[in-house]
Amino acid sequence: MFLDLLNNLAITASFLFIAGKFFQNRNLERDNTVRIKILLGFGAGVLGTLLMLNSIHPNETVIVDLRHLAMILAAVFGGPIAGVLSGLIIGAMRIILYGVSGASVIAAAVTAGIGILIGLLALVRFPKILYKYLIMNLICIMAFSVTILYLLNDVVLTGKVLIYFIPFAVCGNLFTYFLAESIKKANENHRNIKYYKLLAENSSDLITTHQLDGTFKYVSPSSRTILGYDPDELMGKNPYDFYHPEDLSKISASHDTILDSNQDDVVEYRFRRKDGSYVWLETTSKKMSGTGIETDELICSSRDVDIRKKLENDLIDRNNELKRISNMDGLTEIYNRRYFDYMLSEEWKRAVEKGTSLSLIMFDIDYFKFYNDTYGHQQGDECIKEIAHVGKMVLNKPYDLIARYGGEEFAVILPDTSENGALKVAETIRRSVQVLAIPHVNSKVKPIVTVSVGVATVQPTKEMNHLQLVVHADDALYKAKNAGRNRVHFCDVESEETKDIVPQS
C-alpha cells in the first residue's frame, strides 16, 4: 500500500520536474498562450492516466487512485482550458482502459465534470495559492466520494475505501503543492539570474561580485572596454593589487563601512588598466541580498568617470588659477590689497588662538612722484616691480606675505614674529633696495631709489582689532618719512612707544 503511494508520488514528482524543466524560461501564471494551455492539459491527462494505471491497493478489495492531482495541477497552471482538457482526457482513458460499462461511463463523466469545475475555480483569486490547492482537492474528494458510494451502493464498503482515499488524497495534494511551488520558485530564480546576467553582460557599466576580502568572483564583459582586461584575467584576483596607492585609504574605509553597517557606499578611485594607465571609477558597493540564500559576497557597479574627473580637475585648476589671479597684483605679481586685508584678518585670529606675536611692515618708495616725473610712468612701473621682487626675496618663512598696498606702497605680514625679528626684516628690505642703486637724480635723500619703512608688533587679544596694527604701522611709516626717509621706524602697539632706527649705511 505505502509502496503504491510512493510510486504515485514518484510519478507525480517526475512529471513536475520534467514540466518544470520544459517550462523553465516561461512564467506559466502570466505568459500562457492557448497552445501552452492545451499542452498543459494534455500533459496533465497523461499524468492522470498513469496515476490510474498505478492504483493504490490498501487491501485485496479496496482500490484507489490519485488521478485528480493531475487535474488540479492543470487547472492551477493552465486555467479552465487545461483543467477541462485534462478531465476529458482522463475520463476518456478511463473508458478505454477499463472498457465500456455503466461504472466506467459514470466515472469518466464525473472526472470530466470535476475538470470543468476546478477549471472554472482556477479563475477565482485566492489570498494564498495553497488555499486554491486545498479547495480544489476538497471538491475532488467530495465528488469522488459520492461517486464511489453510488457505484458501490454499500456504505460499509464505501467507508473502507474512503478511509484510505481521503488521507492519501490530502497527502498527495500537499506533496504536489509544495513540490510544484518549489519548482516554480526555482524557475523564477533561474529566469531572474538569466535576466540580470543579460543586463550585466550588456551594461556599459562594470558589474562585479566579490568575496568579503575583495577577491573577484564575477566580472562582466564590459571590463574589456573599461579596464582592458578579459573577465577571466581578473577572476580570483584581489582588486587591491590594481588600486592607485593614493586611493587605498578611502577604498579601505568604504569597504569597512559596507561590512560593518550593511549599507551601500559610493567611492571614487583610480584602477590600473591593462596598459598600465589609470582610469577613474565611481563604484557603488553593497552586500549581496535578495537571492533567497545567505551569502557572504559583495556586489559592485562601477562607472567610468575618467572624463568627468579630468574635467573636474581641470575646472579645479582653472578655479585655483582664477583665484590666484584675483589675489595677485597684475603689475608686480605679488599679492594685492584685497588678499592682504583677508590674510591679515586670518593671521590675527590665528595669533589670538595661539597667543603669538604678529608684526606688520609698511614701506613705500621715497619721492616716487619725482621719479615718475623724471623717468616717466613706464620706468616707474619697472621700478615698482623691482622693489616688489626685492621685498619678496627677503622673506624666508613660509607664512610671511608681501602685498602691494597701493601705488608705490607695500605691506608685509610677519606671523609669529617679535619686534627684533620684524626690525631685521625691515632693515634688510631697506638695505636691499638701496643696494639695487636704481638711479633717482631728483630724490632729496640720495641719487638712488630708497624706501622708508614703518614697523608695528603686537600680541593680539580678543579685545583688540587687527586694524589697530595697520594704523600703527602706517603711523610708523609716516614718522620714518618725517625723520628724513630711507630709514626704519618702529611702533609698539600695546605701549604706543616709537623709535627711529638710524640707517646703518
Summary of the structure (lengths in Angstrom):
residues: 505
radius of gyration: 47.6
end to end distance: 127.1
largest distance: 145.0
contacts: 1616
relative contact order: 0.06
helix: 58%
strand: 16%
